[in-house]
């Protein structure tokens, strides 16, 4: 794949896809990214969701509940099933906001471009709405990001972002990048509120998007959340998702259960007070359910 080929593909994209902004027609709020694109604040996560029947049912139920953002990744090994589920729904492409992420083993300029084209083939799409680097790794740090910039120019993605980048990674990227990420997808929940990083992202016009927004259930038995939930006639999970919403953070809860999928979207009919928000902020104990990004970066220096 050469830059010349990418420029030709950009021409084809403009010719075949001339149009306006995304029409999500959903329940969730829309966030305007630094590049002018709009992204649903609440999305549907597909980490570790496997099997065509399960994925198709989950995506259909999520769409009917109001979700329009569907988040997958090369690492999840379900892009083909996600693509088939979206195709089977036969909804207008403009109503969908699809994201995927480049895995560590696929990073590097040529490898990134080849892997993204493979992802698009599996997803049965001409473009994704948001393409991200999944984890920061030293060996291909700038080359992988340049590939995303060129893929965006070619029209193979509308927006580009990163996942699991800490402040130091974003600061390092800024030393050479001609364009910065518009989204940073990180682990974030009440036990790991990431307040300094969320502020840093906001100050640099980067939308923070929370993966594992419910802390994989580790927070939901907390009595503070139960008390707040009882006051609003909401579940602890709904309280946490409302906390994300009012924090201005995007978030991608995951479930394969129809009732829970629906409940996770029923957070727009109540509001947390400033005191309740502060109490939830106070639950932070720096507990991670996933890997430490700095350690991943250091480990991958060996690649």
FIGULUM-212511 format. One line per 4 residues: number of its first residue (from 1); their letters; for each residue x, y, z of N, C-alpha, C. Coordinates in steps of 0.05 Angstrom, whole numbers, plus 5000, padded with zeros to 4 digits. Atoms other than C-alpha are relative to their C-alpha. Layout:
BEGIN
NUM = a = X:Y:Z:X:Y:Z:X:Y:Z; ...
//
This chain:
BEGIN
1 = xxxx = 5017:4976:5000:5000:5000:5000:5018:5025:5000; 4985:4976:5001:5029:5067:4980:4983:5024:5006; 5015:4975:4995:5009:5138:4997:4984:5008:4975; 5014:4994:5025:4991:5146:4923:4973:4985:4998
5 = xxxx = 5025:5016:5000:4940:5090:4929:4980:5011:5019; 5018:4989:4980:4912:5121:4992:4987:5026:4989; 5011:4975:5012:4903:5188:4955:4979:4993:4980; 5021:5008:5019:4865:5152:4900:4975:4991:5014
9 = xxxx = 5024:5009:4985:4820:5119:4951:4986:5023:5012; 5013:4976:4989:4807:5187:4982:4982:5013:4979; 5016:4989:5022:4782:5211:4914:4974:4983:4997; 5024:5018:5002:4735:5150:4909:4981:5005:5023
13 = xxxx = 5017:4995:4976:4710:5163:4980:4984:5025:4996; 5014:4975:5003:4693:5235:4965:4979:4998:4978; 5018:5002:5023:4660:5216:4899:4975:4984:5008; 5022:5018:4994:4617:5160:4929:4985:5006:5026
17 = xxxx = 5011:4996:4974:4602:5187:4998:4995:5029:5008; 5005:4972:4994:4588:5261:4992:4974:5003:5015; 5024:4998:4984:4540:5280:5046:5005:5017:5025; 4998:4983:4976:4528:5314:5113:5008:4984:5025
21 = xxxx = 4992:5012:4975:4536:5296:5186:4984:4974:5005; 5013:5025:4992:4518:5230:5218:4972:5006:5011; 5027:4998:4990:4443:5222:5232:4995:4976:5018; 5001:5023:4983:4443:5178:5293:4972:4993:5009
25 = xxxx = 5028:5006:4994:4369:5184:5311:4998:4982:5024; 5000:5018:4977:4381:5155:5380:4994:5015:5026; 5006:4988:4974:4368:5168:5454:5024:5016:5011; 4976:4989:4987:4439:5186:5473:5007:5028:4990
29 = xxxx = 4990:4974:5008:4472:5255:5472:5021:4997:4978; 4979:5000:5020:4519:5274:5415:5022:5019:5010; 4977:4984:4994:4589:5300:5428:5013:5009:4974; 4986:4991:5024:4623:5343:5376:5030:4998:5004
33 = xxxx = 4971:5005:4998:4695:5320:5366:5015:5024:4989; 4984:4978:5009:4752:5368:5352:5002:5003:4970; 4999:4999:5030:4751:5350:5278:4972:5007:4988; 5027:4992:5010:4677:5370:5273:4980:4978:4998
37 = xxxx = 5019:5023:5001:4648:5300:5272:4985:4998:5026; 5016:5004:4976:4593:5282:5320:5000:4970:5008; 4998:5027:4990:4597:5220:5364:4980:4996:5023; 5018:5005:4978:4543:5189:5409:5016:4997:5026
41 = xxxx = 4985:5002:4974:4564:5197:5482:4998:4972:5012; 5003:5027:4990:4537:5129:5501:5001:4980:4976; 4998:5020:5021:4558:5069:5458:4997:4972:5011; 5003:5028:4992:4554:4994:5459:5026:4985:4996
45 = xxxx = 4974:5014:5001:4617:4955:5476:4996:4971:4993; 5002:5028:5009:4631:4887:5445:5025:4984:5008; 4977:5015:4990:4693:4864:5483:4991:4973:5010; 5004:5028:4991:4693:4788:5492:4971:4990:4994
49 = xxxx = 5026:5010:5010:4624:4782:5458:5006:4983:4976; 4993:5019:5021:4630:4721:5413:4975:4985:4990; 5022:5016:5012:4586:4679:5367:4981:5017:4984; 5017:4984:5017:4544:4704:5310:4972:5004:5011
53 = xxxx = 5027:4998:4989:4477:4689:5343:5000:5020:5024; 4999:4982:4977:4497:4724:5408:5005:5029:4992; 4993:4973:5009:4528:4784:5373:4977:5013:4985; 5022:4989:5016:4470:4793:5325:4977:5008:5019
57 = xxxx = 5022:4994:4981:4419:4790:5382:5007:5025:5016; 4992:4977:4983:4459:4839:5425:4999:5026:4985; 4999:4976:5016:4469:4889:5369:4972:5009:4992; 5028:4993:5006:4396:4886:5348:4985:5011:5024
61 = xxxx = 5013:4990:4976:4372:4895:5419:5011:5028:5008; 4988:4975:4994:4421:4952:5429:4989:5022:4981; 5010:4981:5020:4399:4987:5365:4971:5008:5007; 5028:4995:4993:4326:4980:5386:4997:5017:5025
65 = xxxx = 5000:4985:4975:4343:5009:5454:5009:5029:4996; 4992:4973:5006:4373:5071:5421:5030:5003:4996; 4972:4998:5005:4447:5055:5415:5005:5003:4970; 4992:4997:5028:4480:5077:5350:5031:4997:4997
69 = xxxx = 4971:5004:5001:4555:5072:5369:5006:4971:5008; 4992:5027:4995:4583:5002:5365:5030:4997:4999; 4971:5000:4996:4654:4991:5390:5011:4972:4999; 4986:5026:5001:4697:4932:5368:5030:5006:4997
73 = xxxx = 4971:4997:5003:4771:4920:5357:5011:4974:4987; 4987:5023:5011:4818:4874:5320:5006:4979:5021; 4993:5017:4978:4838:4845:5387:4976:4983:5008; 5024:5015:4991:4766:4823:5401:4993:4976:4982
77 = xxxx = 5004:5022:5019:4766:4777:5340:4970:4995:4994; 5028:5003:5007:4693:4791:5326:4991:5020:4979; 5008:4979:5020:4695:4844:5271:4982:4988:4979; 5017:5012:5022:4666:4796:5219:4971:4996:5010
81 = xxxx = 5027:5004:4990:4608:4778:5264:4985:5026:5005; 5012:4973:4996:4596:4851:5282:4991:5011:4973; 5007:4990:5026:4597:4869:5209:4975:4986:4988; 5023:5014:5010:4547:4815:5192:4974:5008:5014
85 = xxxx = 5023:4992:4984:4501:4835:5248:4990:5027:4991; 5008:4973:5009:4501:4908:5225:4988:4998:4972; 5010:5003:5027:4490:4887:5153:4972:4988:5000; 5026:5013:4998:4432:4843:5172:4977:5018:5009
89 = xxxx = 5020:4981:4991:4396:4901:5205:4989:5018:4978; 5008:4984:5024:4394:4938:5138:4990:5028:5008; 5007:4973:4993:4393:5006:5171:5019:5019:4984; 4982:4982:5015:4422:5068:5136:5027:5003:5013
93 = xxxx = 4973:4998:4989:4497:5073:5144:5003:5025:5017; 4998:4975:4986:4489:5145:5167:4989:4999:5029; 5010:5003:4973:4453:5120:5229:5019:4986:5019; 4982:5016:4984:4512:5079:5253:5027:5015:5004
97 = xxxx = 4974:4989:4993:4576:5102:5288:5017:4975:5008; 4985:5025:4995:4625:5043:5283:5029:5007:5005; 4972:4996:4993:4693:5042:5317:5015:4974:5001; 4982:5023:4996:4751:4993:5314:5027:5010:5008
101 = xxxx = 4974:4992:4990:4822:4992:5340:5022:4982:4989; 4977:5015:5011:4890:4970:5313:5014:4986:5023; 4987:5015:4979:4920:4914:5355:5030:5004:5000; 4971:4996:4997:4992:4915:5380:5016:4986:4978
105 = xxxx = 4985:5015:5020:5016:4861:5332:4997:5011:4971; 5005:4989:5026:4988:4900:5273:5011:5028:4997; 4990:4972:5001:5023:4966:5289:5025:5002:4983; 4980:4994:5020:5074:4998:5242:4985:5011:4976
109 = xxxx = 5015:4986:5022:5058:5039:5180:4986:4981:4981; 5013:5017:5019:5046:4986:5128:4982:4979:5012; 5017:5020:4987:5019:4935:5177:4974:5012:5009; 5024:4986:4992:4969:4985:5204:4981:5003:4977
113 = xxxx = 5017:4996:5023:4943:5002:5135:4988:4974:4990; 5010:5026:5010:4937:4929:5114:4979:4989:5020; 5018:5012:4981:4903:4909:5179:4973:5015:5000; 5025:4984:5000:4852:4966:5175:4984:4993:4975
117 = xxxx = 5015:5008:5024:4834:4947:5104:4987:4973:5004; 5011:5026:4994:4824:4876:5129:4976:5003:5019; 5022:4994:4982:4781:4903:5186:4975:5010:4986; 5023:4990:5016:4737:4941:5137:4987:4978:4984
121 = xxxx = 5011:5023:5014:4729:4878:5096:4983:4983:5018; 5015:5017:4981:4707:4839:5157:4974:5015:5009; 5023:4984:4991:4660:4896:5179:4980:5005:4977; 5017:4995:5024:4631:4900:5108:4994:5030:4997
125 = xxxx = 5003:4971:5001:4642:4976:5110:5021:5012:4982; 4981:4984:5016:4675:5027:5065:5017:5017:5018; 4986:4983:4981:4697:5067:5126:4990:4994:5028; 5010:5000:4972:4693:5067:5202:4998:5030:5008
129 = xxxx = 5003:4972:4991:4672:5129:5240:5023:5009:5018; 4978:4994:4982:4729:5125:5290:5019:4976:5000; 4978:5020:5000:4795:5087:5284:5020:5007:5021; 4982:4994:4978:4841:5081:5344:5024:4981:5001
133 = xxxx = 4978:5017:4992:4909:5055:5364:4992:4987:5027; 5012:5013:4977:4890:5003:5416:5018:5004:5026; 4982:4996:4977:4952:5007:5462:5025:5014:4990; 4975:4987:5008:5014:5052:5460:5023:4980:5002
137 = xxxx = 4976:5017:4999:5076:5012:5441:5023:5016:4988; 4978:4984:5007:5145:5041:5432:5010:4995:4972; 4987:5007:5025:5169:5004:5370:4987:5012:4975; 5014:4989:5024:5117:5034:5323:4983:5024:5007
141 = xxxx = 5017:4979:4989:5092:5094:5361:4992:5021:4979; 5007:4979:5019:5096:5148:5308:4992:4989:4973; 5007:5011:5026:5092:5104:5246:4970:4991:5000; 5028:5009:4999:5025:5074:5268:4981:5024:4999
145 = xxxx = 5017:4976:5000:4997:5143:5282:4999:5013:4973; 5000:4988:5027:5019:5169:5214:4982:4984:4981; 5018:5017:5016:4983:5110:5183:4971:5008:5004; 5027:4992:4995:4919:5131:5217:4994:5027:4987
149 = xxxx = 5004:4975:5013:4927:5202:5192:4996:4996:4970; 5003:5005:5028:4936:5176:5121:4974:4985:4993; 5025:5015:5003:4877:5128:5128:4976:5019:5001; 5021:4980:4999:4834:5187:5148:4999:5017:4975
153 = xxxx = 4999:4985:5025:4858:5227:5088:4988:4984:4977; 5011:5017:5021:4838:5168:5045:4971:4994:5003; 5029:5004:4996:4768:5167:5073:4993:4973:5012; 5005:5026:4989:4775:5099:5106:4991:5002:5029
157 = xxxx = 5011:4994:4974:4758:5130:5173:4993:5030:5001; 5008:4972:4998:4722:5194:5192:5017:5015:5021; 4984:4988:4978:4761:5207:5257:5021:4980:5009; 4978:5017:4990:4824:5181:5290:5004:5006:5029
161 = xxxx = 4996:4997:4971:4839:5169:5363:5019:4979:5011; 4983:5019:4986:4877:5128:5413:4985:4987:5023; 5011:5014:4978:4862:5079:5468:5022:4994:5020; 4981:5007:4978:4897:5070:5535:5025:5017:4999
165 = xxxx = 4978:4982:4999:4943:5130:5525:4999:5016:5026; 4997:4984:4977:4967:5165:5587:5010:5028:4991; 4991:4973:5007:4988:5239:5590:5027:4999:4987; 4973:5000:5011:5060:5222:5576:5000:4991:4971
169 = xxxx = 5001:5010:5027:5041:5184:5513:4989:5022:4981; 5011:4978:5016:4998:5242:5488:5020:5022:4996; 4980:4979:5002:5053:5292:5503:5022:4992:4980; 4980:5010:5018:5103:5249:5466:4990:5000:4971
173 = xxxx = 5012:5000:5027:5056:5241:5406:5000:5029:4989; 5002:4972:5009:5049:5317:5403:5027:5011:4990; 4974:4990:5009:5124:5325:5391:5004:4996:4970; 4996:5005:5028:5117:5298:5320:4974:4999:4983
177 = xxxx = 5025:5005:5015:5044:5288:5301:4990:5026:4987; 5012:4977:5013:5013:5335:5250:4971:5003:5007; 5029:5000:4992:4944:5318:5277:4998:4983:5025; 5002:5014:4975:4925:5297:5347:4974:4984:5002
181 = xxxx = 5025:5016:4997:4873:5246:5370:4977:5017:5009; 5024:4986:4991:4802:5269:5380:4986:4984:5022; 5011:5017:4979:4785:5211:5427:5022:4985:5013; 4982:5017:4985:4824:5175:5481:4982:4981:5017
185 = xxxx = 5017:5020:4987:4789:5111:5503:5017:4987:5022; 4985:5010:4977:4812:5091:5573:4982:4985:5020; 5015:5012:4978:4791:5048:5632:4992:5022:5019; 5009:4979:4981:4748:5093:5675:4973:4991:5012
189 = xxxx = 5023:5007:4985:4697:5078:5729:5004:5013:5028; 4997:4986:4974:4685:5103:5801:5025:4992:5016; 4976:5008:4985:4743:5062:5829:5026:5009:4986; 4977:4990:5015:4789:5091:5776:4990:5024:4983
193 = xxxx = 5014:4978:5014:4761:5160:5759:5018:5015:4981; 4981:4988:5020:4824:5183:5722:4997:5030:4997; 5006:4971:5001:4808:5255:5740:5023:5017:4987; 4979:4983:5014:4877:5284:5719:5001:4995:4970
197 = xxxx = 4999:5006:5029:4876:5248:5652:4975:5011:4986; 5024:4989:5012:4804:5267:5638:5002:5030:4997; 4995:4971:5002:4822:5340:5652:5020:5006:4978; 4980:4995:5021:4884:5336:5608:4987:4996:4973
201 = xxxx = 5014:5004:5026:4842:5307:5551:4983:5024:4993; 5019:4978:5005:4790:5361:5559:5015:5025:4993; 4985:4976:5005:4842:5416:5561:5013:5000:4972; 4988:5003:5026:4870:5389:5495:4980:4992:4979
205 = xxxx = 5022:5006:5019:4803:5380:5460:4999:4971:4991; 5002:5028:5004:4805:5305:5466:4977:4989:5017; 5022:5012:4985:4741:5268:5485:5010:4974:5014; 4995:5024:4986:4752:5216:5539:4977:4981:4997
209 = xxxx = 5021:5021:5002:4714:5151:5526:5007:4977:5019; 4995:5020:4979:4708:5101:5583:4994:4972:4991; 5006:5029:5002:4717:5027:5572:4998:4989:5029; 5006:5010:4974:4696:4983:5630:4987:5021:5018
213 = xxxx = 5011:4978:4985:4651:5040:5653:4987:4992:5026; 5012:5010:4975:4620:4996:5707:5021:4984:5017; 4979:5013:4985:4687:4969:5731:4997:4970:5001; 5005:5029:5002:4667:4899:5709:4985:4990:5025
217 = xxxx = 5017:5007:4978:4617:4899:5766:5012:5002:5027; 4987:5000:4974:4668:4909:5821:4990:5023:5018; 5009:4977:4985:4635:4974:5844:4971:4999:5007; 5030:4997:5000:4561:4958:5839:4988:4993:5027
221 = xxxx = 5011:5006:4974:4552:4931:5910:5006:5022:5020; 4992:4979:4982:4579:4995:5940:4975:5014:5012; 5024:4988:4987:4528:5024:5991:4995:5029:4992; 5004:4972:5009:4539:5095:5967:4984:5000:4974
225 = xxxx = 5015:5001:5025:4514:5076:5898:4971:4990:5005; 5026:5010:4993:4456:5037:5928:4983:5022:5012; 5015:4978:4987:4435:5097:5970:4992:5021:4979; 5007:4980:5020:4438:5145:5911:4980:4988:4981
229 = xxxx = 5019:5013:5018:4402:5095:5867:4972:4999:5011; 5026:5001:4987:4346:5087:5917:4986:5027:5000; 5011:4973:5001:4336:5162:5919:4988:5007:4973; 5010:4994:5027:4326:5164:5844:4984:4977:4987
233 = xxxx = 5013:5024:5010:4293:5096:5836:5015:4988:4976; 4983:5010:5021:4351:5073:5794:5020:4979:5012; 4980:5020:4991:4401:5015:5798:5027:5013:5003; 4973:4990:4997:4473:5025:5819:5014:5004:4972
237 = xxxx = 4988:4998:5027:4494:5012:5746:4990:5025:4986; 5010:4976:5013:4448:5067:5721:5011:5025:5013; 4987:4977:4986:4476:5114:5774:5028:5005:4989; 4972:4997:5010:4547:5101:5750:5000:5011:4972
241 = xxxx = 5001:4990:5028:4529:5111:5677:4991:5029:4999; 5008:4972:4999:4494:5176:5695:5023:5017:5009; 4976:4986:4991:4558:5197:5731:5019:5005:4977; 4984:4996:5024:4597:5186:5667:4988:5021:4982
245 = xxxx = 5015:4981:5017:4544:5224:5628:5004:5029:5009; 4998:4973:4990:4546:5285:5673:5029:5009:5002; 4972:4993:5000:4622:5283:5674:5009:5009:4973; 4992:4993:5027:4622:5296:5600:5017:4980:4986
249 = xxxx = 4984:5022:5010:4656:5230:5587:4983:4982:4983; 5014:5020:5015:4635:5182:5532:5004:4973:5013; 4998:5026:4986:4624:5110:5554:4986:4978:4984; 5010:5022:5017:4611:5041:5524:4994:4976:5018
253 = xxxx = 5007:5024:4985:4575:4993:5571:4995:4976:4982; 5003:5025:5015:4571:4920:5549:4981:4982:5015; 5018:5021:4989:4517:4868:5560:4989:4984:4976; 5014:5016:5020:4486:4810:5521:4971:4995:5009
257 = xxxx = 5027:5005:4989:4422:4811:5563:4982:5023:4992; 5018:4980:5011:4364:4848:5531:4991:5020:5021; 5010:4982:4979:4336:4877:5596:5022:5019:5010; 4978:4983:4990:4404:4902:5619:5009:5020:4978
261 = xxxx = 4993:4982:5022:4419:4932:5550:4981:5024:5001; 5021:4979:4999:4354:4971:5556:5004:5018:5024; 4997:4984:4975:4366:4992:5628:5024:5018:4998; 4976:4983:5002:4435:5018:5611:4996:5025:4984
265 = xxxx = 5007:4977:5015:4403:5067:5564:4979:5018:5014; 5021:4985:4986:4350:5090:5614:5012:5017:5022; 4986:4983:4981:4393:5143:5647:4996:5030:4993; 5004:4972:5009:4366:5206:5614:4976:5013:5013
269 = xxxx = 5024:4989:4988:4306:5218:5659:5004:5007:5030; 4994:4991:4973:4342:5236:5724:5027:5015:4999; 4975:4985:4999:4400:5280:5746:5012:4997:5028; 4985:5001:4975:4453:5271:5800:5006:5028:5010
273 = xxxx = 4993:4975:4989:4464:5329:5847:5031:5003:5001; 4971:4995:4997:4533:5361:5856:5011:4983:5023; 4991:5016:4977:4538:5326:5923:5002:4971:4993; 4999:5028:5008:4521:5259:5893:5023:4994:4981
277 = xxxx = 4977:5003:5018:4572:5269:5838:5026:4999:5016; 4975:4999:4984:4625:5286:5890:5003:4974:5016; 4998:5025:4985:4608:5224:5931:5010:4977:4982; 4991:5020:5019:4618:5180:5870:5029:5004:4993
281 = xxxx = 4972:4993:5004:4683:5216:5854:5017:4989:5023; 4984:5008:4976:4705:5199:5925:5004:4970:5003; 4997:5029:4998:4699:5124:5912:5026:4991:4986; 4975:5007:5014:4765:5126:5872:5020:4987:5019
285 = xxxx = 4978:5012:4984:4817:5077:5900:5021:4989:4981; 4979:5006:5020:4859:5070:5836:5000:4970:4992; 5002:5029:5007:4834:4999:5823:4996:4996:4970; 5002:5007:5028:4846:4974:5753:4989:4972:4996
289 = xxxx = 5009:5027:5008:4809:4916:5721:5016:4990:4976; 4984:5007:5023:4855:4917:5660:5030:5006:5005; 4971:4997:4998:4929:4926:5644:5007:5029:5005; 4989:4973:4996:4971:4986:5664:5013:5009:4974
293 = xxxx = 4989:4992:5026:4985:5024:5599:5030:5005:5000; 4971:4994:5000:5055:5047:5620:5016:4974:4999; 4986:5026:5001:5075:4974:5632:4998:4987:4973; 5003:5011:5027:5047:4953:5564:5020:5014:4982
297 = xxxx = 4981:4985:5016:5089:5008:5532:5028:4991:5005; 4973:5009:4994:5152:4987:5568:5005:4972:4990; 4997:5028:5009:5141:4913:5553:5004:4999:4970; 4999:5001:5029:5131:4927:5479:5025:5013:4989
301 = xxx = 4974:4990:5009:5199:4962:5475:5017:4976:4991; 4984:5024:5007:5225:4890:5469:4992:4990:4972; 5009:5011:5025:5186:4878:5405:5019:5008:4977
//
